[in-house]
């Protein structure tokens, strides 16, 4: 079928990056088919379950491909080293447009590219909550932990338009299924009351992804995300609500954010916000992300291109010597600011996170890292 510009009834306005209004609905605009943004494609592909494709002026350059999913519970492959077996991803592609995003290659499975298409051609599973509710009701479901935000962000701006997460959270909580959410999206604040209710029904874990506190660098490397300040405020709001909040401080970017001044600024800000744990590590350059990130580097920091070529070669990981050195610096700053364990994403139902309501409290020692 041919991709067509259509619109929904309550499209969201541009988020103000304040940490509370990201992607919330605005006034309804007139119907307006829009051309594809330069550098993107509107591929003619047999996208399974496609209902329609949608463009609105409020999301300039972005196309939403609405699909009806048959299943939303994804089994993690047996060869994975992730400490969870199941995931839910209501969206594919991500308008956060992080240049280093490891999930970029997944868009090539849809015959789209891992660069501009990943940022602008977004697949939306519009019936995700209803399908999940049915799947969780099956007698065979063993109430395994379900992780969200492990591929693309469930609280990217599209969530303000489609509002899929409240139904997903309710389905998981009502079935007694433990879950965790990792996000850069400040729209999560909308669902704090719901998450507090869910924490009384099952184990939940909250994680905020934040590795860049320099606003200018964040604007270049993560152009579609809320500002670092907004995400720090979100951490404090979660802690004030009595919810745990670990931080995924990844990736640390060689020669951009791995210096002592940068690491000190990062860990001190996370401690002041009340984070309950931190996991940090070096940039991975997986296929798909590798090409996009190196193009970003050549454009903004060309003097580093050769150094990255030496550090990564043709592989995914930085040299072992570099990783060992960085791990030592991370341990130093974690100890300095009281982060003596990994990032704890789970806690027992009904347990109040240490320091809840006290943003100035020292971060609690956390347990095994989720990632």
C-alpha positions, 0 to 999 in steps of 0.5 A: 500500500502507499504511505499516506499523510493522515492525522489523529484527533488529538496530536501532541504539541512540541514538548517544552523540555520542562520535565512535565509536559513532554509530548502532551496533547495540544490544539487539533490542527487542520488535516495536512499531508506532509512530504517526507523530511530530507534524508528520510524515506517512506519505504513501500514495504509490507509492514505486518499489521499496518493500519495507516501511516500518520503525519502531523505538523506537531511532529515535523518530519516524523511519520507514525506507522500504526500497526495492529500487533498480534503479540507484544511480549518478546522472549529474549534470546537464550544467548543473551546475557541480560538478567531478564527473559521478556521485554515489551516495546510499544514503539520501534524507532525513536525520535530521541535521535541519540547518535550512539543508540545501539538499537539502530540496526533493528530498523534495517529489519523493516527495510528502513535505514538505521540513521534518519529512518530510525529517528523519523519512521516510527512504528506504533503498536496501537493495540499494545495494552490490549494484546498484553493484557490477553497474553498475561492472562494465559495460564502458561504465563509464569510472571517473569520480569518484563523489561521496557526501554531495552530497545527503544524508549517507551516514553519518547514524544510519541507516547504523549500522542498514543498514551500506550504506557498507562494501559501497559502498566495496568496490565502488568500490575493487575497480573502481578507481573514484575517490571522495570522501565528505563527511559530518557523521557520526562513524560514518565512524570505523568504516570508517577501516581500509576506507578506508585499504585503498581508498586503496591501490587508487584515489584517494579524498577525505575531507571533514567538514562543520563550520561551527559550533563553538558547541555550543549553536548547533549543537544548535539548527541541526543537532539530529541531528548529532554535536557539533562536538567529535566531528567535530573528533576525527574529523578528527584520527583520519582524519589520524592514519590517513594519510588526507586530510581537508578541511572544508566549512565551510558555511554561514556564517550571517549575524549568527550565525557570521560575526563575527571571533570566530566565524570565528577559533574555527572556523579555529583549531579546524580547524587544530588538528585537522589539516584539510588544507584548508577551503572556506567560504561564506555560507548559501544559501536555496534553495526548501525550505530557505529556508522551514524556515530562516526558520521556525527564525530566527523561532523562535530569533532573531526579531530577525534576521528583518528583516535576513535579508529585506533581505540575501536578498530573495526570492532564494537568495543573500545580496547581492553586497556581503555575499558579497564582504565575507565572502569577504575575512574568510574569506581572512584567517582561512584565511591566518592558520591556514595554509589557503592553498588550497581543500579538496583532496578527492582525492589519488593512490593510495598518497600519504601526506597531508602531516602524517599522524600529526602532529595538530599539523602545519600544514595542507598547502596544498591544490589545487582545491576540490571544491565 
